[in-house]
Amino acid sequence: MIAENPSNRRKQKSSPRATGGAGNTFECHLQAMFVVLMLSNGFAPCLPAWSIKEIKLQGKAADYDTDDMIVFVENRDNPSDRRRLLGQAKRFISFTDGDKELAEVMQAAWNDYNSSGLFEKNKDVIVLFTGLLSAIDTKAIEWILSKARSSATASELFREVSLPRIAPPQTEKKLEVLRIHLKKAKGGEEISDEEFYLFLRHFHVIPSDIESKSGLIKALLHSLIGRYQWKEVEGLYGRAVIQVQEFNRNAGTVTRETLPDDFVALFDAPKEIIRVQEYHRDGKQAVLTEIEKRFIALANLLGAWDDGNESDQATIASLLGNDYA
């Protein structure tokens, strides 16, 4: 009787309350990001610019090994055409052969990549969301994965990775780290260059500053929310975080239908659309003056401002060339 290799065994399902919603703020912020993107008609990274339809949290409850979020997008012109993003969140990770977090990620990714019912090759993607990486890891891993997707063959990738004038420092070493972890994930069996190359074409690593209040990602998310609600932007984002924490506890699936109606209603229409619609009430289109047209164009460009802030008023008055009132 052959003993089962524990490194290649799928993890047993855990209670949703044991695996989700336990204070992992990095994971929750990323999940909330996808909720905001879904409600604001935004798009998921690494996939076609299609509508986000649902976000499955705690994927192990649905037999995925990539656990934190399964994001489904849908082609508006062909609703039966769907793609998946299998997302894993690891705030601290290092691309070294001894990193246990990386070993866990690569094992889960390899298992799901080879599960035909859970992953469709050449369509779906696996994404590792991380905190900020070291400078060496950032440059080398980005180069490897981008080169894999832009190379026509495995030999092209492996030929150029060894050229110091083309690849960043330690790229060859980091590629070997990924191969070592995939070999472990395969139960110690050697992985061919072709297998390795094809897997890398589906694998993405996205460093994120999502937890930072002064970070770029948070500013962009607040800007998206601000298109719908100019006040209480941070409060609405906080509510998205609370929603995903609740869904995590129950290994739930987030859709427009499963979120509270009053929360979804806050994203019914962008404010600039509502403003323009006011000119069309009673079915009559008002004739806008040139300064009104200019104001609408600049208002869309600016996005939002504080009506009670004198500095904002002065800036807008200067841009319009007219008194703020």
N, C-alpha and C positions, 0 to 999 in steps of 0.2 A: 504493500500500500504506500503510495507516494504522499508525503506530508505536504499540506498546503503551505505555500510561502506567505507568511503573514504580511509582508510588504505589498503583496499584490492582491490582497483580499479587500473587497469593498467594506467600508466601515459599517457597523451595525447602526440602524436608525436609533436616534436618541429622541427623548421627549423634546417637543418644540420649546418648552419652558426651560429645558436644560441647555439648549443650543442657541436660543434667540432671545433678544431683548434683555440681556444681562449686563447692560451698561457699556457695551462696546460702542462708544460714541463715533469712532471713525466709520464703522460699518453702517450705523444708523444715519449718519450724515450723507453717505453715499447713496443709501436707499432713498432718503428724502430728496436728494438731487434728482433721481429718476422720477419720483412722484411729481416734482415741480415741472420737469421736462415734459412729462405726459400731459399734465393739465394745461400747460402753456403752449401745447402743440410744438414742442421742441423735438430733437432727435437724439437717438443713442449714438455714442461713439462707436467707430469700427464697423458699423453696419450701414446699409443704404439709408438715405434720408426719408424714411418711412415713419408713419405714426406709431408711437408706443401704445400698445393695446393692454398689456398686463405685465405685472411685475410679481413673480413668485418669490416669496421670501422663505428662507430656510429650506433650500432645495433638497436636502436629504430626505425630507418627508415625502418627496415626489421621486425618490430613487436617484437623484443626482448626487454626485460626490462633491462637485463644486457647489458650495453651500449657500453663500450669502445672498445672491440675487440671480434670478433667471428672467431676463427682460425679453419680451416678445414684441417684435415690430411687424407691421402689416402693410403690404402694398395697397395703396388706396385704389389703384386701377384694377387690382386683382386680389381681393380679400383672402383668397385661398392661399396666396403666396406669403408665407411668414418666415421670419428669420429669428434666431435666438442669440442672445448674449449671455454666456454663463460667466458670472462675475464673482470673484473672490477678493475679499478685502483683508489686507495685511498691513497694518500701520508701520511695523518695524520688520524689515527683511533685508537680507544680504545675499548677494549672488556668489556664494561660496559652497564648496562641496559638503561642508559640515553644518550648514544652516538647516535646522529642523523645520522651521516654518516653510522654507522653500521646498524641502522634501515633501511636506504635506501637500503643498499647492500642486507640485508636479505630479504626484501620485493621483490626486483627484482629477487633474486635468487629463492625464493619460487615460484613466478609466472612462471618463465621459466622452473623450475624443473617439474612443473605440466602441462606444455603445450606440448602435444604429438607431435605436428608438429614442435616444435622448439628444443625439447630435447628428446633424447632417453636414458632411464634409463639403467644402467649397461653398457653403452658405452660412453656417453658424460660426461663431467665434468664441474663444475663451479669453477672458480678460482678468489679469491680476491688477487690482488697484492697490497702490502702495502709498505710504507717506513719502517724503522726499528721500531719494536714494543718494548714495555717495556719487561724487562726480565721475569716478571711473565706471561704476555700474550704469549710471545714466547714459553715458556716451556709448559704452560698449554694447549694452543690451539693446538700446534703440537702434544702433547700427545693424546688429545681427538680425533683428526681427524685420526691420525695414528692407534689408538686403535680401532676406529670404523671400519676402513678398514681391520683390522686383526682379528676382533671378528666375530665368527660364528653366534652369536645371539645378540639381543638387551640386554638381561639379562646379558650376559657376560660383555658387555661394562659398564652397569650401576652398576654392582656388583663391578668391579675393580676400578671404578673411585672414590669410597668412601674409598678405602684402602690407608691410608697415606704412607705406606711403598712402595707402587707401583706407585701411581700417584704423580706428582709434587705438591707443595703447591698451594692452591686455585683452583685446577682443578675442584672440585665439584662446586665451585662458578661460574667459567667461563662456565661450561656446562649449569648451570641454566640461565646464561645471554643469551646464544644462544637459549635456549628453550623459554625464555620470548620474544625475538625478533621474533621467528617463530610463536608464538601464536598471536602476533600482526599482523604479515603478513597474518595469516589465519583468520583475522577479529575478533580476540578475542576468537576464538574457541580453546578449549584445543587440544593439539597435543599429540597423543599417543606415547608411548615409541618406538613402531615399526616404525611409520612414522618418528620420530625424528632420530632414528638410520639409517634408509635407506637414509634420506637426507644427514646426515653427511658423509656417505660413498662416496657421489658424490661431496662433498664440500672441497675445498683446500684453504689454506692461504699461500702465498709465500712472505715473507719480501724481499725487494730488495734494493740494494745500487746503482741502475742504474744511478742515477743523479750524483753520485760522480765521478769526473775525476780520482781519485786514487782508486776507488772501484774495487772489484773483478769482478763484472759483466762486467764493461766497459773493463777491461783488457782481459777478455775471448772473448768478441765481437771483440776487436781490433785484437786479435790473429787469430780469424776466417777470418777476412778481410785480414790480412797479409798473409794468405795462397794463396790468389789470387793476391793481389797487395801489394808489399812490401813498396811502397812509398805512401804518402798521405793517410795513414790509417785513421787518424782522420777526414780528409776531406771527405772521402767516407762515414764514419759513419754519419757525419754531413749532407751529401746529403740524406741519408736514412731518417733522421729526417725531412728534408725539404719535402721530398716526402710524408710522412704520414700526415704532416700538410696540404698539398694540398688535399689529399684524404679525410681528416677529414672535410674540408670545404664543400665537396660535398657528404658526407656520402658514399664514394666510396668503392670499393672492390679491394684490392691489389692482383695481380697475376703477374707472369712473363710476361704475355701478356699485362697487363695494365700499367706496368712500362715502362719508356723510354728505347728503345732498347740499347742505348749506355751505360746506367747504368747497365742493365742486363748483357751485354757483358763483363763487368769487372769481372764477376764471372763465366766465361765460363769454366775455368779449373784451378785447383790449380797450383801454380808455380812449385812445385816439379814434377808434372806430365809433365809440359811443358819442364822442364830441361831434364828429362829422355827421352822424345820423340825426343829431338835433337840428341840422339845417334842412332835413328832409321830412320832418314830421308833417302829418296831414297829406302826405303824398305829393307835396310841392317842394320843388328844389329852389332854395333861395339863391339869389344872385350875390356872390361874394365880392367885396371890394378887393382891390389889389393888396391892401395892407392886411386884410383878413386872410387872404391866400398865403401871404408871406408869413403871417403869424402861425398858421396851421403847419406849414412846411418846417419852420424853425422849432415849433413845439414838438413835432415828431422827431426831429433831429436831437433835441435836448432830452426828450424822454420824460423827465420829471424835475420839479424844483419845489422848494419850500415857499409857499405863498406868504408866510409870515417872516421870511428872512430878508432883511433889507439888502444884503449883499446880492442875493439871488435876484431880487427885484431890479437892482441897479444894473446887473449884468444883462437881464432880458430887455430892459428899456434901452440899453446901449445897442444890443443886437437889432432891435426893432426900429431904432431911430425914432422912438416915440415915448411919451410918458407911460409908465407901467399901468396906471389905472385905465 
